[in-house]
């Protein structure tokens, strides 16, 4: 009986040991499975994070590209507006320059045209000069050029010599004889103490602009401001330079 009990006890103890060993293996397997699952989840999270970062980078790149395109569009619009403004102002400047010259003509006192022909007495210096100015004002530029040619020939020492040459330049410019206009205006502009030197420079600028030489036109306008900053021509030059710039 005692042997039987001992045998039963040994069998029971052996079963418990086997059960304990089995439970340890299961636990280790579960730990290994959980560890693998955790590692897998971590890898998946890393992949998702990398994809998210890549997606954010693409979004940021697109935003930067859009901002750059907006800036380029704004610059192009600005350039377009400047070009349109310069085109409009260039045409306006040309008109203003000629209007200014015409207004100056209107401020000059005109003399009554000489009456009669044949045995009429020769015209005096002032009469001849006034007739030339009156003809310029009336748009009779061919007649005015002839009158001033006679004035320069008959009165080469006249105090109004530079002024006569200036009006000659006006008539030459009006008839589009720009080479002769440049010559006449140039003589006046380079004459010391010529009272209408600023107007002659303005005439040179106008001729240069009419022939498409904007650089030379601008040079004369700047020269007016440098040499004659207080003249009426300087005010016109400032307006013209503003339009060009």
ABEGO torsion letter per residue (X at the ends): XAAAAAAAAAAAAAAAAAAAAAAAAAAAAAAAAAAAAAAAAAAAAAAAAAAAAAAAAAAAAAAAAAAAAAAAAAAAAAAAAAAAAAAAAAAAAAAAAAAAAAAAAAABBBBBBBBEBEABBBBBAAAAAAAAAAAAAAGBAAAAAAAAAAAAAABAABAAAAAAAAAAAAAAAAAGBAAAAAAAAAAAAABBGBAAAAAAAAAAAAAAAAAGBAAAAAAAAAAAAAABAABAAAAAAAAAAAAAX
